[in-house]
Amino acid sequence: MTVLVAVPEGREGPQALDAGITEARLLDTDLVVLNLTLSTIDVSGVPEDLKVTLLERSGPGDRDPADAVLDELADRPDVSRLVIGLRRRSPVSKALLGSISQRLLLESPIPVLAVKPED
């Protein structure tokens, strides 16, 4: 059993990582961190007793981040929980634009823990 946390750009990234660490500790399992940002992620703050695997997003730079997460889930049958960050969206953006988080919530084959950044 493993927890996969998808870490996006913005305030929701660190919040998702923190929630992923907490979830992995609660489930007493390993943590896989999927970097969806265009920069490096600092995982030095992760407790030393927690086994962490850091994955960089692969494929073209314009690849859909939701596809990257869903492909990783398909390649890792040991993952039993997905942790994602949510971004606040206006009603107009909800109606007109898709959401990576929404797509993952709807298409993930495993339970998803979705966290919002604190105000």
C-alpha positions as CSV (number, residue, x, y, z in Angstrom):
1,M,0.0,0.0,0.0
2,T,1.3,3.5,-1.0
3,V,0.0,7.0,-1.0
4,L,0.6,9.1,-4.1
5,V,0.5,12.9,-3.7
6,A,0.3,15.1,-6.9
7,V,2.1,18.4,-6.1
8,P,1.0,21.2,-8.4
9,E,2.2,24.8,-8.7
10,G,0.8,27.4,-6.3
11,R,-0.3,27.4,-2.7
12,E,-2.1,24.1,-3.0
13,G,1.1,22.3,-3.7
14,P,2.7,22.5,-0.3
15,Q,-0.7,21.9,1.3
16,A,-1.1,18.7,-0.7
17,L,2.4,17.5,0.2
18,D,1.7,18.1,3.9
19,A,-1.6,16.2,3.6
20,G,0.1,13.3,1.8
21,I,2.7,13.0,4.5
22,T,0.0,12.9,7.2
23,E,-2.0,10.3,5.2
24,A,1.0,8.1,4.7
25,R,1.8,8.2,8.4
26,L,-1.8,7.4,9.3
27,L,-1.8,4.5,6.9
28,D,1.7,3.5,8.0
29,T,2.8,3.3,4.3
30,D,5.3,4.8,1.8
31,L,4.8,8.1,0.0
32,V,5.2,8.8,-3.7
33,V,5.5,12.5,-4.6
34,L,4.7,13.3,-8.2
35,N,6.1,16.7,-9.1
36,L,3.6,18.5,-11.4
37,T,5.5,21.8,-11.2
38,L,8.1,23.1,-13.6
39,S,10.6,23.5,-10.8
40,T,12.2,21.2,-8.2
41,I,10.4,20.2,-5.0
42,D,12.1,20.3,-1.7
43,V,11.3,17.1,0.2
44,S,13.9,17.7,2.9
45,G,11.2,18.5,5.4
46,V,9.7,15.0,5.1
47,P,10.2,13.0,8.3
48,E,13.2,10.7,7.9
49,D,11.3,7.6,9.0
50,L,8.9,8.0,6.0
51,K,10.0,6.3,2.8
52,V,9.6,8.8,0.0
53,T,10.0,8.4,-3.7
54,L,10.1,11.6,-5.8
55,L,8.9,11.4,-9.4
56,E,9.3,14.1,-11.9
57,R,6.6,14.6,-14.5
58,S,7.6,12.9,-17.7
59,G,6.6,13.5,-21.3
60,P,6.2,16.8,-23.2
61,G,6.0,20.0,-21.3
62,D,2.5,20.6,-22.5
63,R,1.3,17.2,-21.3
64,D,-2.0,17.3,-19.3
65,P,-1.1,17.0,-15.6
66,A,-4.2,14.9,-15.0
67,D,-2.9,12.4,-17.6
68,A,0.4,12.3,-15.9
69,V,-1.3,11.4,-12.6
70,L,-3.7,8.8,-14.1
71,D,-0.8,7.2,-16.0
72,E,1.2,7.0,-12.8
73,L,-1.7,5.3,-11.0
74,A,-2.0,2.8,-13.8
75,D,1.7,2.0,-13.6
76,R,1.6,1.6,-9.8
77,P,-1.0,-0.9,-8.6
78,D,0.4,-0.6,-5.1
79,V,-1.0,3.0,-4.7
80,S,-4.1,2.9,-2.6
81,R,-4.7,6.6,-2.0
82,L,-4.3,9.8,-4.1
83,V,-3.8,13.1,-2.4
84,I,-4.4,16.3,-4.5
85,G,-4.7,20.0,-3.8
86,L,-7.7,22.1,-4.8
87,R,-7.7,25.6,-6.1
88,R,-10.5,28.0,-5.5
89,R,-12.4,28.7,-8.7
90,S,-15.0,31.2,-9.6
91,P,-18.4,30.0,-10.8
92,V,-17.6,31.2,-14.4
93,S,-14.3,29.3,-14.5
94,K,-16.1,26.2,-13.2
95,A,-18.6,26.4,-16.0
96,L,-16.2,27.2,-18.8
97,L,-12.9,25.5,-17.9
98,G,-12.1,22.0,-17.0
99,S,-10.3,21.3,-13.7
100,I,-7.4,18.9,-13.2
101,S,-8.7,18.2,-9.7
102,Q,-12.2,17.6,-10.9
103,R,-11.0,15.2,-13.5
104,L,-8.9,13.3,-11.0
105,L,-11.8,13.1,-8.6
106,L,-14.0,11.7,-11.3
107,E,-11.5,9.4,-13.1
108,S,-9.3,8.1,-10.3
109,P,-9.6,4.3,-9.8
110,I,-8.7,4.7,-6.1
111,P,-9.9,6.9,-3.2
112,V,-8.9,10.6,-3.5
113,L,-8.2,13.0,-0.6
114,A,-8.6,16.5,-1.8
115,V,-7.3,19.4,0.3
116,K,-7.7,23.2,0.0
117,P,-5.1,25.7,1.0
118,E,-5.7,27.5,4.2
119,D,-6.9,31.1,3.8
